[in-house]
């Protein structure tokens, strides 16, 4: 039988001190596995390195779009001459029909306006009070935070009239980083250009208008056919080049 003093002796303080001593003073050549917290620290270091390497792939360090010198000013809609379109159809009216004003924001600068052309002088009238009216829609957006390239490509077939077939979209070479001309129908052609963070658009459209000489409400006749504005492709490109040059400071 083991007496109580012998049991008490087995739990004396000598063995705990010996175990602690073995941990602190492990002999060389007999090292066992590292403590779990050491492996945990190593895992944190490796995970941090992998995360740092992945950040650029996730877009965290994406650089802002290059603005290529583009700047917007409030006077653009009133001062743009549209000389090429004016020579092909008719000069612009002195003031825009509609002007959105200039938006200035840390992420985006934008301006929009609708410019009416004067009455054509070479047989464009349809008689009986009918006439062909032309206008040019102008839109410029400067994307200062996010690259617009993906959205620009995705929207190439999108127009105010809906999504058009791919065959109605013509790529225009040697104009900005990317450019295409969208012809939604005979009376609508839109030239869109992307250069750096800038998206520019000139939209030429034609419509019929009726106005009788005596201001009567009755409309006479069916009106003339809307002309095919795609014939003014080169004029659109010429005025787009002027617009791009005008906005670069």
C-alpha positions as CSV (number, residue, x, y, z in Angstrom):
1,X,0.0,0.0,0.0
2,X,1.3,3.5,-0.9
3,X,1.1,5.9,1.9
4,X,-0.2,9.4,1.6
5,X,3.3,11.0,1.9
6,X,4.5,8.9,-1.1
7,X,1.5,10.1,-3.3
8,X,2.2,13.7,-2.4
9,X,5.8,13.2,-3.3
10,X,5.0,12.2,-6.8
11,X,3.4,15.6,-7.4
12,X,6.2,17.6,-6.0
13,X,7.5,20.7,-7.9
14,X,10.7,18.9,-9.2
15,X,9.1,17.4,-12.4
16,X,7.5,20.6,-13.6
17,X,10.8,22.5,-13.2
18,X,12.5,19.7,-15.2
19,X,10.0,19.9,-18.0
20,X,10.3,23.6,-18.3
21,X,14.1,23.3,-18.3
22,X,13.9,20.8,-21.2
23,X,11.8,23.2,-23.2
24,X,14.1,26.1,-22.6
25,X,17.4,24.2,-23.1
26,X,16.7,21.7,-25.8
27,X,20.1,20.0,-26.7
28,X,21.5,20.6,-30.1
29,X,20.7,17.7,-32.5
30,X,17.5,16.7,-30.7
31,X,15.2,19.5,-31.7
32,X,11.6,18.4,-32.1
33,X,8.8,20.0,-34.1
34,X,8.5,23.8,-33.8
35,X,5.9,25.3,-31.6
36,X,2.5,25.8,-33.4
37,X,2.7,29.6,-33.0
38,X,5.9,29.5,-35.0
39,X,4.2,27.7,-37.9
40,X,1.3,30.1,-37.6
41,X,3.5,33.1,-38.0
42,X,5.2,31.6,-41.0
43,X,1.8,31.0,-42.6
44,X,0.8,34.6,-42.0
45,X,4.0,35.9,-43.7
46,X,3.4,33.6,-46.7
47,X,-0.3,34.6,-47.0
48,X,0.6,38.3,-46.8
49,X,3.1,37.9,-49.6
50,X,0.6,36.1,-51.8
51,X,-2.0,38.7,-51.1
52,X,0.4,41.5,-52.0
53,X,1.2,39.8,-55.2
54,X,-2.5,39.4,-56.0
55,X,-3.6,43.0,-55.4
56,X,-2.5,44.3,-58.8
57,X,-4.5,41.5,-60.4
58,X,-7.6,42.5,-58.4
59,X,-7.3,46.1,-59.6
60,X,-6.4,47.6,-56.3
61,X,-3.4,49.4,-57.8
62,X,-5.0,50.2,-61.2
63,X,-3.7,53.5,-62.4
64,X,-6.1,56.4,-63.4
65,X,-6.8,56.8,-67.1
66,X,-4.4,59.0,-69.1
67,X,-6.4,62.1,-70.0
68,X,-4.0,62.8,-73.0
69,X,-4.3,66.6,-72.3
70,X,-8.1,66.8,-72.7
71,X,-9.9,69.5,-70.7
72,X,-13.5,70.7,-70.9
73,X,-14.7,74.3,-70.8
74,X,-18.2,75.8,-70.6
75,X,-17.9,77.6,-73.9
76,X,-17.4,74.4,-76.0
77,X,-21.0,74.2,-77.3
78,X,-21.1,77.8,-78.5
79,X,-17.6,78.0,-79.9
80,X,-17.4,74.7,-81.9
81,X,-17.6,75.7,-85.6
82,X,-18.5,72.3,-87.3
83,X,-16.9,73.6,-90.5
84,X,-16.8,70.3,-92.3
85,X,-20.5,69.5,-91.7
86,X,-21.4,73.2,-92.3
87,X,-19.7,73.0,-95.7
88,X,-21.4,69.7,-96.6
89,X,-24.9,70.6,-95.4
90,X,-25.4,74.1,-93.9
91,X,-23.6,76.3,-91.3
92,X,-24.6,75.9,-87.7
93,X,-27.0,78.1,-85.9
94,X,-25.3,80.6,-83.5
95,X,-26.6,79.1,-80.3
96,X,-27.3,75.4,-79.3
97,X,-30.9,74.2,-79.3
98,X,-30.1,72.5,-75.9
99,X,-27.1,72.7,-73.7
100,X,-26.7,70.5,-70.6
101,X,-24.0,72.8,-69.1
102,X,-20.7,71.6,-67.9
103,X,-20.4,68.9,-65.2
104,X,-17.2,69.0,-63.1
105,X,-16.7,66.0,-60.7
106,X,-13.6,64.3,-59.3
107,X,-14.6,61.1,-61.3
108,X,-16.0,62.6,-64.4
109,X,-16.2,65.8,-66.5
110,X,-19.0,65.9,-69.0
111,X,-20.8,68.3,-71.5
112,X,-23.7,67.7,-73.9
113,X,-25.5,69.9,-76.4
114,X,-27.7,69.7,-79.5
115,X,-26.6,72.1,-82.2
116,X,-29.1,73.0,-85.0
117,X,-27.8,73.6,-88.5
118,X,-29.2,76.4,-90.7
119,X,-31.7,75.7,-93.5
120,X,-30.0,73.9,-96.4
121,X,-30.0,76.0,-99.6
122,X,-29.6,73.4,-102.3
123,X,-32.9,71.8,-103.0
124,X,-33.4,70.2,-99.6
125,X,-37.0,71.5,-99.2
126,X,-39.8,69.2,-100.0
127,X,-42.4,71.8,-101.0
128,X,-45.8,72.4,-99.5
129,X,-44.3,73.8,-96.3
130,X,-42.0,70.7,-95.8
131,X,-38.3,71.0,-95.1
132,X,-35.4,68.9,-94.0
133,X,-33.9,69.8,-90.6
134,X,-30.4,68.8,-89.6
135,X,-28.8,68.8,-86.1
136,X,-25.6,67.7,-84.5
137,X,-25.5,66.1,-81.0
138,X,-22.3,66.7,-79.2
139,X,-21.2,64.7,-76.1
140,X,-17.8,64.6,-74.4
141,X,-17.0,62.7,-71.2
142,X,-13.7,62.7,-69.4
143,X,-13.3,59.6,-67.2
144,X,-10.8,60.5,-64.5
145,X,-11.0,57.5,-62.2
146,X,-12.0,54.4,-64.1
147,X,-10.9,53.2,-67.6
148,X,-13.8,53.5,-70.0
149,X,-12.4,51.1,-72.6
150,X,-14.4,48.0,-71.6
151,X,-17.7,49.9,-71.6
152,X,-16.9,51.7,-74.8
153,X,-16.4,48.4,-76.6
154,X,-19.5,46.8,-75.0
155,X,-21.8,49.7,-76.1
156,X,-20.6,49.8,-79.7
157,X,-24.0,48.6,-81.0
158,X,-26.2,50.6,-78.6
159,X,-28.0,53.6,-80.0
160,X,-31.0,55.8,-79.0
161,X,-33.1,53.6,-81.2
162,X,-32.0,50.3,-79.6
163,X,-29.3,47.8,-80.3
164,X,-28.3,47.7,-84.0
165,X,-26.8,44.8,-86.0
166,X,-23.0,44.6,-86.1
167,X,-23.0,45.3,-89.8
168,X,-24.2,48.8,-89.1
169,X,-21.1,49.6,-87.1
170,X,-18.0,50.6,-89.0
171,X,-14.6,50.8,-87.4
172,X,-12.8,54.0,-88.2
173,X,-9.0,53.7,-88.3
174,X,-6.4,56.2,-87.3
175,X,-8.7,58.2,-85.0
176,X,-8.0,58.2,-81.3
177,X,-7.3,54.8,-79.6
178,X,-10.5,53.4,-81.0
179,X,-13.4,54.8,-83.1
180,X,-16.5,53.6,-84.9
181,X,-19.4,55.0,-86.9
182,X,-22.9,53.8,-86.0
183,X,-25.6,54.2,-88.7
184,X,-28.9,53.4,-87.0
185,X,-31.0,54.4,-90.0
186,X,-30.9,56.7,-93.0
187,X,-31.4,59.8,-90.9
188,X,-28.9,59.0,-88.1
189,X,-25.1,58.6,-88.0
190,X,-23.0,58.8,-84.8
191,X,-19.2,58.9,-84.7
192,X,-17.8,57.8,-81.3
193,X,-14.1,58.0,-80.3
194,X,-12.1,56.9,-77.3
195,X,-8.7,58.3,-76.5
196,X,-7.3,57.6,-73.1
197,X,-10.0,58.5,-70.6
198,X,-11.9,60.6,-73.1
199,X,-15.1,59.5,-74.9
200,X,-16.3,61.9,-77.6
201,X,-19.4,61.6,-79.8
202,X,-20.8,63.6,-82.8
203,X,-24.3,62.5,-83.8
204,X,-25.6,63.9,-87.1
205,X,-29.4,63.5,-87.6
206,X,-31.9,64.6,-90.2
207,X,-35.7,65.0,-89.8
208,X,-38.6,66.5,-91.6
209,X,-40.5,69.6,-90.5
210,X,-43.7,71.2,-91.7
211,X,-44.6,74.8,-91.5
212,X,-47.3,76.3,-93.6
213,X,-47.1,79.9,-94.9
214,X,-50.3,81.0,-93.2
215,X,-49.6,79.1,-89.9
216,X,-52.6,76.8,-90.5
217,X,-52.6,73.5,-88.5
218,X,-53.4,71.4,-91.5
219,X,-50.5,69.4,-92.9
220,X,-50.3,69.2,-96.7
221,X,-48.7,66.1,-98.3
222,X,-46.6,63.3,-96.8
223,X,-43.4,65.2,-96.8
224,X,-40.0,64.4,-98.4
225,X,-37.9,61.3,-97.7
226,X,-35.3,61.7,-95.0
227,X,-31.9,61.9,-96.7
228,X,-29.2,59.4,-96.0
229,X,-26.8,61.2,-93.7
230,X,-24.1,58.4,-94.0
231,X,-22.9,60.2,-97.1
232,X,-21.5,62.9,-94.7
233,X,-19.1,60.4,-93.1
234,X,-16.0,62.3,-94.0
235,X,-17.5,65.6,-92.7
236,X,-18.2,63.9,-89.4
237,X,-14.6,62.6,-89.2
238,X,-13.2,66.0,-90.1
239,X,-15.2,67.8,-87.4
240,X,-14.3,65.2,-84.8
241,X,-10.6,65.8,-85.5
242,X,-11.2,69.5,-85.0
243,X,-13.1,68.8,-81.7
244,X,-10.3,66.6,-80.4
245,X,-7.7,69.2,-81.2
246,X,-9.9,72.0,-79.6
247,X,-10.1,70.1,-76.3
248,X,-6.4,69.4,-75.9
249,X,-4.6,72.0,-73.8
